[in-house]
Amino acid sequence: MSSSKRKPAPGEAAPPAASVEETHFGYRSVPIGEKQDLVNDVFHSVARRYDLMNDLMSAGLHRVWKDILISMLRPPQTRAFRHLDVAGGTGDIAFRILDAGGDKVSVTVLDINGDMLEVGRTRAAGRYEGRIDFVEANAESLPFPDKSFDAYTIAFGIRNVPRIDKALSEAHRVLKTGGRLLVLEFAPVDTPLLDKAYDAFSFSVIPAMGKMVTGDGEPYRYLVESIRQFPRPPAFARMIGAAGFRRTDYRVLSGGIANIHSAWKL
Ligand SMILES: C[S@@+](CC[C@H](N)C(=O)[O-])C[C@H]1O[C@@H](n2cnc3c(N)ncnc32)[C@H](O)[C@@H]1O
């Protein structure tokens, strides 16, 4: 047994308890090892109504933001292109990529939540035969060899991942050299006037809407709070750079309500 594990002698002070790493779950601080289960409960409970709620909460704006993401990605028309959409949930991003690209574009939709993927499989309804697959796995530990993909997207997913740095370094690992990372994510809004209106809408209307549509407003309170805890775009761009990506940049959408971060593995 190592000396650090021995019992303190009588009269000797006990060593300080090992500190537990904490993170945010909405406005609550939780041990980092507990966040994923809490996030999973949120998405299990909203999975069936997730797409409807997205349209209601954003008045359809999420569709515009997703379309902008696809226009930035520009999936190729003729060449083979292997794409990974992480936290891909019900398939929104994957379907857009497959519709925009040629026959040689294929997409792997990865999500930690089987219920979200099941909705995605049902929505795909046999379309895109041989060009789409669904993988249940954690963004922090991707079940793919190094340099497997031409591009990686994650839309409204990264802020739910407990260890964002791990997810970003996994993104870097599985991308080929020359591969592209695109992250669509909300951020706290600092635009004067818009910030007040947005806060009022987010904290009163969204949880109430969630309760009406899904029977439970709490998951939507988490979603709203988690946006306020997410780093502002310059800080998140630095995190992307720290994972090894180059040419980091971001595009501000709708007064900063959402942003698309772009970076390359070079
Ligand atoms: C807000 S939804 C986004 C779904 C989809 N990308 C979209 O834009 O509509 C967030 C998704 O992240 C997934 N997720 C959360 N933590 C994850 C993790 N560690 N690894 C993979 N997926 C995760 C959830 O299960 C959920 O499907």
PDBQT file of the ligand as one rigid body, heavy atoms in Angstrom, charges set to zero:
ROOT
HETATM    1  C1  LIG A 301     -30.615  20.017 -28.177  1.00  0.00    +0.000 C 
HETATM    2  S1  LIG A 301     -30.377  18.402 -28.837  1.00  0.00    +0.000 S 
HETATM    3  C2  LIG A 301     -29.750  18.741 -30.449  1.00  0.00    +0.000 C 
HETATM    4  C3  LIG A 301     -30.226  17.770 -31.496  1.00  0.00    +0.000 C 
HETATM    5  C4  LIG A 301     -29.893  18.137 -32.943  1.00  0.00    +0.000 C 
HETATM    6  N1  LIG A 301     -28.476  18.296 -33.140  1.00  0.00    +0.000 N 
HETATM    7  C5  LIG A 301     -30.604  19.380 -33.390  1.00  0.00    +0.000 C 
HETATM    8  O1  LIG A 301     -29.939  20.366 -33.687  1.00  0.00    +0.000 OA
HETATM    9  O2  LIG A 301     -31.825  19.394 -33.447  1.00  0.00    +0.000 OA
HETATM   10  C6  LIG A 301     -28.941  17.894 -27.956  1.00  0.00    +0.000 C 
HETATM   11  C7  LIG A 301     -28.551  16.446 -28.193  1.00  0.00    +0.000 C 
HETATM   12  O3  LIG A 301     -27.279  16.234 -27.587  1.00  0.00    +0.000 OA
HETATM   13  C8  LIG A 301     -27.250  14.876 -27.163  1.00  0.00    +0.000 C 
HETATM   14  N2  LIG A 301     -26.121  14.686 -26.237  1.00  0.00    +0.000 N 
HETATM   15  C9  LIG A 301     -26.003  15.181 -24.969  1.00  0.00    +0.000 A 
HETATM   16  N3  LIG A 301     -24.831  14.787 -24.436  1.00  0.00    +0.000 NA
HETATM   17  C10 LIG A 301     -24.201  14.038 -25.373  1.00  0.00    +0.000 A 
HETATM   18  C11 LIG A 301     -22.949  13.353 -25.411  1.00  0.00    +0.000 A 
HETATM   19  N4  LIG A 301     -22.103  13.384 -24.371  1.00  0.00    +0.000 N 
HETATM   20  N5  LIG A 301     -22.614  12.688 -26.532  1.00  0.00    +0.000 NA
HETATM   21  C12 LIG A 301     -23.463  12.648 -27.599  1.00  0.00    +0.000 A 
HETATM   22  N6  LIG A 301     -24.671  13.269 -27.610  1.00  0.00    +0.000 NA
HETATM   23  C13 LIG A 301     -25.021  13.964 -26.521  1.00  0.00    +0.000 A 
HETATM   24  C14 LIG A 301     -28.629  14.699 -26.557  1.00  0.00    +0.000 C 
HETATM   25  O4  LIG A 301     -28.950  13.338 -26.370  1.00  0.00    +0.000 OA
HETATM   26  C15 LIG A 301     -29.500  15.430 -27.571  1.00  0.00    +0.000 C 
HETATM   27  O5  LIG A 301     -29.973  14.559 -28.563  1.00  0.00    +0.000 OA
ENDROOT
TORSDOF 0
